[in-house]
Amino acid sequence: MLYQRYITSQRWKRRRLRYYKKFGRICAACGTDQNITVHHMSYERLGHELDDDLLALCLDHHRLLHRLYPHTCREHTLLFLVDYQIPELRKIGALTPATL
C-alpha cells in the first residue's frame, strides 16, 4: 500500500478517529491537546495498524521527530520520547518507553 495514498484515505481517517476515541488527543511528548496527529511507529502493518503501531503527537513534535529521525521506527520514537517528553507526563505514568 502506498503511504501517501493511504494517509489521505477515508480508511485512515476512520482508523485515526478510532485511535483518538480510545486514547484521546493528547501529545505523548508535551501533553498539549492542540494540533494532534497520529504518528506511525511502525509501517509494517500499514493499513492494518495495531494500536501499538501508533502514537499521538502534536504537529510540532511530530515534525521534530521526523526531522531528527527521517526513517523513524519504534526505537527512534522511544528515543525521542526519552529526550523530549516533559517530566510531568512521566510522573503521572503517561506514555513512556516503559509503557510502550
C-alpha positions in Angstrom: 0.0 0.0 0.0 1.3 3.4 -0.9 1.7 5.6 2.2 0.6 8.9 0.6 -2.5 7.4 -0.9 -3.4 5.6 2.4 -2.7 8.7 4.6 -5.3 10.7 2.7 -7.9 7.9 2.5 -11.2 7.6 4.4 -9.9 4.3 5.8 -7.0 6.1 7.6 -9.4 8.9 8.7 -11.6 6.2 10.4 -8.6 4.4 11.9 -7.2 7.7 13.3 -10.6 8.6 14.8 -10.8 5.1 16.5 -7.4 5.7 17.9 -8.4 9.2 19.2 -11.6 7.8 20.7 -9.6 5.1 22.6 -6.5 7.1 23.7 -7.6 10.7 23.4 -6.0 13.6 21.5 -3.0 14.4 23.8 0.6 14.7 22.6 2.7 11.9 24.2 5.6 14.3 24.4 4.2 17.6 25.8 0.7 16.9 26.8 -1.0 19.5 24.6 -4.3 18.8 23.0 -3.7 21.2 20.1 -2.9 20.2 16.5 -2.7 16.5 17.3 -1.6 14.0 14.7 -1.1 10.2 14.8 2.4 9.0 14.3 3.2 5.6 12.8 5.9 4.0 15.0 5.9 1.1 12.5 4.9 0.9 8.9 4.9 -2.9 8.8 1.1 -3.1 9.1 0.3 0.0 7.1 -3.5 -0.2 6.5 -3.8 -2.8 9.3 -2.2 -0.9 12.1 -2.4 -2.2 15.7 -2.9 0.4 18.4 0.7 -0.2 19.4 1.9 0.9 16.0 0.5 4.4 16.6 1.2 7.3 18.9 -0.5 10.7 19.3 1.9 13.7 18.9 1.3 17.4 18.4 2.3 18.6 14.9 5.4 20.3 16.3 6.7 17.2 18.0 5.7 15.0 15.0 7.7 17.2 12.7 10.6 17.3 15.0 10.7 13.5 15.4 10.8 13.1 11.6 13.4 15.8 11.3 15.6 14.0 13.8 14.9 10.5 12.6 13.9 10.7 8.9 13.5 6.9 8.8 11.7 6.7 12.0 10.8 3.4 13.7 9.5 2.3 17.1 13.0 2.5 18.6 13.5 6.0 17.3 10.2 7.1 18.7 11.1 5.8 22.1 14.5 7.6 22.0 12.6 10.7 21.0 10.3 10.4 24.0 13.2 9.9 26.4 14.7 13.2 25.2 11.5 15.3 24.7 8.7 14.0 26.9 8.1 16.6 29.7 8.7 15.3 33.2 5.1 15.9 34.3 4.0 13.2 31.8 6.5 10.8 33.2 5.4 11.4 36.8 1.7 10.6 36.0 2.6 7.4 34.1 1.8 8.8 30.6 3.3 7.1 27.6 7.0 6.4 28.3 9.4 3.8 26.8 8.5 1.5 29.7 4.8 1.6 28.9 5.0 1.4 25.1 
